[in-house]
Amino acid sequence: MALTSVEFENIAQLTKLSRKDIGMTQLELSEKLGYSNGQFVSNLERGVCGLPRKKMKIYCKALKVKRVDMVRVILEDCEARLWRDLK
């Protein structure tokens, strides 16, 4: 199954809303996550990619997101993909 813009919809929304709430740019967040340009965060916010596990702690700290909220949205995305695959 090819990745679509709905594959990571919930983490995309959480990222965009949290980043904008604290007034951070895509580039600033990307740099905090260890990337050299804003493309990773752009992809994340469009739902093109998910958040690598090794970046989760940094992500939560940078965006002031509770770990439980991050886990919840990632699980919601996984559940949605599973239900689509089972249809």
ChimeraX commands (.cxc) that place a marker at each C-alpha (Angstrom):
marker #1 position 0.00,0.00,0.00 radius 0.5
marker #1 position 1.41,3.36,-1.02 radius 0.5
marker #1 position 1.66,6.14,1.53 radius 0.5
marker #1 position -1.02,8.77,1.22 radius 0.5
marker #1 position -1.73,12.00,3.01 radius 0.5
marker #1 position -3.96,10.14,5.47 radius 0.5
marker #1 position -1.40,7.56,6.58 radius 0.5
marker #1 position -0.22,9.75,9.47 radius 0.5
marker #1 position -3.11,12.18,9.78 radius 0.5
marker #1 position -3.24,12.46,13.56 radius 0.5
marker #1 position 0.48,12.96,14.19 radius 0.5
marker #1 position 0.44,15.47,11.33 radius 0.5
marker #1 position -2.30,17.52,13.01 radius 0.5
marker #1 position -0.66,17.31,16.44 radius 0.5
marker #1 position 2.65,18.48,15.00 radius 0.5
marker #1 position 1.24,21.41,13.06 radius 0.5
marker #1 position -1.02,22.66,15.85 radius 0.5
marker #1 position 1.61,22.26,18.57 radius 0.5
marker #1 position 4.31,23.93,16.50 radius 0.5
marker #1 position 2.10,26.90,15.64 radius 0.5
marker #1 position 0.88,27.21,19.24 radius 0.5
marker #1 position 4.41,27.84,20.46 radius 0.5
marker #1 position 5.37,29.99,17.47 radius 0.5
marker #1 position 8.03,27.67,16.08 radius 0.5
marker #1 position 8.86,27.43,12.37 radius 0.5
marker #1 position 9.19,24.16,10.49 radius 0.5
marker #1 position 12.90,24.85,10.12 radius 0.5
marker #1 position 13.34,25.45,13.86 radius 0.5
marker #1 position 11.60,22.18,14.72 radius 0.5
marker #1 position 13.53,20.28,12.07 radius 0.5
marker #1 position 16.81,21.57,13.47 radius 0.5
marker #1 position 15.82,20.55,17.01 radius 0.5
marker #1 position 15.09,17.07,15.63 radius 0.5
marker #1 position 18.51,16.96,13.98 radius 0.5
marker #1 position 17.61,17.74,10.37 radius 0.5
marker #1 position 19.29,20.44,8.32 radius 0.5
marker #1 position 16.20,21.86,6.59 radius 0.5
marker #1 position 12.45,22.11,7.13 radius 0.5
marker #1 position 11.49,19.37,4.68 radius 0.5
marker #1 position 11.12,16.66,7.33 radius 0.5
marker #1 position 8.61,18.69,9.34 radius 0.5
marker #1 position 6.80,19.69,6.16 radius 0.5
marker #1 position 6.44,16.00,5.28 radius 0.5
marker #1 position 5.36,15.18,8.83 radius 0.5
marker #1 position 2.70,17.90,8.83 radius 0.5
marker #1 position 1.33,16.74,5.47 radius 0.5
marker #1 position 1.05,13.18,6.76 radius 0.5
marker #1 position 3.60,11.86,4.27 radius 0.5
marker #1 position 5.80,10.32,6.95 radius 0.5
marker #1 position 5.63,9.31,10.56 radius 0.5
marker #1 position 7.81,10.27,13.48 radius 0.5
marker #1 position 10.88,8.05,13.94 radius 0.5
marker #1 position 10.94,6.41,17.37 radius 0.5
marker #1 position 14.43,7.74,18.07 radius 0.5
marker #1 position 13.10,11.32,17.71 radius 0.5
marker #1 position 10.06,11.00,19.99 radius 0.5
marker #1 position 11.59,12.35,23.22 radius 0.5
marker #1 position 13.11,15.34,21.43 radius 0.5
marker #1 position 9.79,15.95,19.63 radius 0.5
marker #1 position 7.83,16.02,22.89 radius 0.5
marker #1 position 10.29,18.34,24.57 radius 0.5
marker #1 position 10.57,20.72,21.61 radius 0.5
marker #1 position 6.80,21.03,21.11 radius 0.5
marker #1 position 5.85,20.76,24.78 radius 0.5
marker #1 position 3.65,17.77,23.92 radius 0.5
marker #1 position 2.80,15.25,26.62 radius 0.5
marker #1 position 4.13,11.80,25.79 radius 0.5
marker #1 position 0.71,10.29,26.37 radius 0.5
marker #1 position -0.78,12.60,23.72 radius 0.5
marker #1 position 1.91,11.71,21.19 radius 0.5
marker #1 position 1.43,7.99,21.81 radius 0.5
marker #1 position -2.35,8.37,21.53 radius 0.5
marker #1 position -2.23,10.02,18.10 radius 0.5
marker #1 position 0.33,7.55,16.78 radius 0.5
marker #1 position -1.87,4.66,17.93 radius 0.5
marker #1 position -4.91,6.29,16.30 radius 0.5
marker #1 position -3.01,6.47,13.01 radius 0.5
marker #1 position -1.95,2.81,13.32 radius 0.5
marker #1 position -5.50,1.74,14.14 radius 0.5
marker #1 position -6.91,3.62,11.15 radius 0.5
marker #1 position -4.40,1.95,8.81 radius 0.5
marker #1 position -5.19,-1.49,10.24 radius 0.5
marker #1 position -8.94,-1.02,9.79 radius 0.5
marker #1 position -8.41,0.15,6.19 radius 0.5
marker #1 position -6.23,-2.89,5.49 radius 0.5
marker #1 position -8.85,-5.25,6.95 radius 0.5
marker #1 position -11.68,-3.98,4.73 radius 0.5
marker link #1:1,2 radius 0.2
marker link #1:2,3 radius 0.2
marker link #1:3,4 radius 0.2
marker link #1:4,5 radius 0.2
marker link #1:5,6 radius 0.2
marker link #1:6,7 radius 0.2
marker link #1:7,8 radius 0.2
marker link #1:8,9 radius 0.2
marker link #1:9,10 radius 0.2
marker link #1:10,11 radius 0.2
marker link #1:11,12 radius 0.2
marker link #1:12,13 radius 0.2
marker link #1:13,14 radius 0.2
marker link #1:14,15 radius 0.2
marker link #1:15,16 radius 0.2
marker link #1:16,17 radius 0.2
marker link #1:17,18 radius 0.2
marker link #1:18,19 radius 0.2
marker link #1:19,20 radius 0.2
marker link #1:20,21 radius 0.2
marker link #1:21,22 radius 0.2
marker link #1:22,23 radius 0.2
marker link #1:23,24 radius 0.2
marker link #1:24,25 radius 0.2
marker link #1:25,26 radius 0.2
marker link #1:26,27 radius 0.2
marker link #1:27,28 radius 0.2
marker link #1:28,29 radius 0.2
marker link #1:29,30 radius 0.2
marker link #1:30,31 radius 0.2
marker link #1:31,32 radius 0.2
marker link #1:32,33 radius 0.2
marker link #1:33,34 radius 0.2
marker link #1:34,35 radius 0.2
marker link #1:35,36 radius 0.2
marker link #1:36,37 radius 0.2
marker link #1:37,38 radius 0.2
marker link #1:38,39 radius 0.2
marker link #1:39,40 radius 0.2
marker link #1:40,41 radius 0.2
marker link #1:41,42 radius 0.2
marker link #1:42,43 radius 0.2
marker link #1:43,44 radius 0.2
marker link #1:44,45 radius 0.2
marker link #1:45,46 radius 0.2
marker link #1:46,47 radius 0.2
marker link #1:47,48 radius 0.2
marker link #1:48,49 radius 0.2
marker link #1:49,50 radius 0.2
marker link #1:50,51 radius 0.2
marker link #1:51,52 radius 0.2
marker link #1:52,53 radius 0.2
marker link #1:53,54 radius 0.2
marker link #1:54,55 radius 0.2
marker link #1:55,56 radius 0.2
marker link #1:56,57 radius 0.2
marker link #1:57,58 radius 0.2
marker link #1:58,59 radius 0.2
marker link #1:59,60 radius 0.2
marker link #1:60,61 radius 0.2
marker link #1:61,62 radius 0.2
marker link #1:62,63 radius 0.2
marker link #1:63,64 radius 0.2
marker link #1:64,65 radius 0.2
marker link #1:65,66 radius 0.2
marker link #1:66,67 radius 0.2
marker link #1:67,68 radius 0.2
marker link #1:68,69 radius 0.2
marker link #1:69,70 radius 0.2
marker link #1:70,71 radius 0.2
marker link #1:71,72 radius 0.2
marker link #1:72,73 radius 0.2
marker link #1:73,74 radius 0.2
marker link #1:74,75 radius 0.2
marker link #1:75,76 radius 0.2
marker link #1:76,77 radius 0.2
marker link #1:77,78 radius 0.2
marker link #1:78,79 radius 0.2
marker link #1:79,80 radius 0.2
marker link #1:80,81 radius 0.2
marker link #1:81,82 radius 0.2
marker link #1:82,83 radius 0.2
marker link #1:83,84 radius 0.2
marker link #1:84,85 radius 0.2
marker link #1:85,86 radius 0.2
marker link #1:86,87 radius 0.2
view
